[in-house]
Amino acid sequence: MVRRIKPVPRIIKIENEIKRIRRASLVKPVRYPSWDETWIPRVDVYEKAKEIIVEAEIPGVAASDISITVQSNRVEFKGQKKEVVSSGKIRYLLLEREYGGFRRLVALPATVVPDRAKATLENGVVILHLKKYLPGEEEEAKRKLLKTEE
């Protein structure tokens, strides 16, 4: 039995794979703050079976000074870290902490339900729990509510 090899489709597959690897290996440019932002909070994003968790380090900022906007595919942290100004003349010997406005957009790896987001602020870390959108789950929950016992 003779098996014919079609070299053209294999070459196309290899070429597409090479292009995919090149695109994936490109280093993403570093995003610098705009003129009204002075610093960018550090963020961790991880995933569980039914939720995505976003943790943002925002030390020294009160919960009232943080605004969080959740959309189906991204989260935005925005706010202001206020500098404590003491009365009298002071002479700084070392000044490393950053103050001023901040803004951070985080792309999410899956679609979430924005209305079901829950945020907490613990020790300068905002922990945001986002429920993943799972097709069919909402309809199933509605059916359970409509079900009547006889």
C-alpha positions in Angstrom: 0.0 0.0 0.0 1.4 3.3 -1.0 0.5 6.4 1.0 0.8 9.7 -0.6 2.2 12.6 1.3 0.9 16.0 0.6 3.8 18.4 1.3 2.0 21.6 0.8 -0.4 21.4 3.7 2.4 20.3 6.0 4.5 23.3 5.0 1.6 25.6 5.6 1.0 24.1 9.1 4.7 24.5 9.9 4.8 28.0 8.6 1.7 28.9 10.7 3.3 27.4 13.8 6.5 29.4 13.3 4.4 32.6 13.0 2.5 31.7 16.1 5.7 31.1 18.1 7.2 34.4 16.9 4.0 36.4 17.9 4.0 34.7 21.3 7.7 35.4 22.0 7.4 39.1 21.3 8.0 41.1 24.5 5.1 43.3 25.4 6.0 46.9 25.9 6.1 48.3 29.4 3.2 50.6 30.1 4.3 53.8 31.8 2.0 56.0 33.8 0.3 58.9 32.0 0.7 62.5 33.1 -2.0 62.2 35.8 -0.7 58.9 37.2 2.4 58.8 39.3 2.5 55.1 40.1 1.0 51.7 39.0 -0.2 49.2 41.6 1.3 45.6 41.3 -1.3 43.0 40.5 -1.7 39.2 40.7 -4.4 37.3 38.8 -5.2 33.7 39.4 -8.0 31.4 38.4 -10.1 28.7 40.2 -12.8 26.5 38.8 -15.7 29.0 39.0 -13.9 32.3 39.8 -11.1 34.6 39.0 -9.3 36.4 41.8 -7.4 39.6 41.3 -5.1 40.9 44.1 -3.7 44.5 43.8 -1.2 46.0 46.2 -2.4 49.5 47.1 -0.7 50.2 50.4 -1.5 53.4 52.4 -4.7 54.1 50.5 -8.1 54.2 52.2 -11.0 52.1 50.7 -12.9 55.4 50.1 -10.0 56.6 47.8 -10.1 53.5 45.6 -12.5 53.0 42.6 -12.9 49.6 41.1 -14.7 49.1 37.8 -15.5 45.6 36.6 -16.4 44.8 33.1 -17.0 41.3 31.5 -13.4 41.1 30.3 -11.3 43.6 32.4 -10.9 45.3 35.7 -9.8 48.9 36.4 -8.3 50.1 39.7 -8.2 53.9 40.0 -7.6 56.2 42.9 -5.4 58.6 44.8 -2.7 58.0 47.4 -2.5 61.1 49.6 0.8 62.4 51.0 0.7 63.2 54.7 2.2 66.6 55.1 3.4 67.5 58.5 3.4 71.0 59.9 6.7 72.8 60.1 9.8 72.5 58.1 11.1 69.1 57.4 14.2 67.9 55.5 13.8 64.5 53.8 16.9 62.3 54.1 15.3 59.5 52.1 12.1 59.7 50.0 11.1 56.4 48.2 7.4 56.1 48.7 5.2 57.1 45.8 2.1 59.4 46.1 -0.5 60.7 43.8 -3.0 59.2 41.4 -2.9 55.7 40.1 -4.7 53.7 37.5 -4.3 50.0 36.4 -6.3 48.1 33.8 -6.2 44.3 34.1 -7.3 42.1 31.2 -9.1 39.0 32.5 -8.5 35.5 31.1 -12.2 34.6 31.0 -15.5 36.4 30.9 -16.9 37.3 34.3 -20.3 38.4 35.7 -19.7 42.0 36.8 -22.7 42.2 39.1 -21.4 39.3 41.3 -18.0 40.9 42.1 -16.9 41.1 45.7 -13.9 43.2 46.9 -12.1 43.4 50.2 -9.2 45.5 51.4 -6.8 43.7 53.8 -3.4 45.1 54.9 -3.1 47.3 51.8 -4.1 44.5 49.3 -7.4 44.7 47.4 -8.7 41.2 46.9 -11.4 41.0 44.1 -13.4 37.8 43.7 -15.0 37.6 40.2 -17.5 34.9 39.3 -16.8 33.3 35.9 -19.6 33.4 33.3 -20.5 29.9 32.6 -23.1 29.5 29.7 -26.2 27.7 30.8 -25.6 28.1 34.6 -27.9 31.2 34.9 -30.7 29.4 33.0 -30.3 26.4 35.3 -30.6 28.6 38.4 -33.7 30.2 37.0 -35.3 26.8 36.4 -34.6 25.8 39.9 -36.3 28.9 41.2 -39.4 28.3 39.1 -39.7 24.7 40.0 -42.7 24.1 42.2 -43.3 21.2 44.6 -46.5 19.3 44.4 
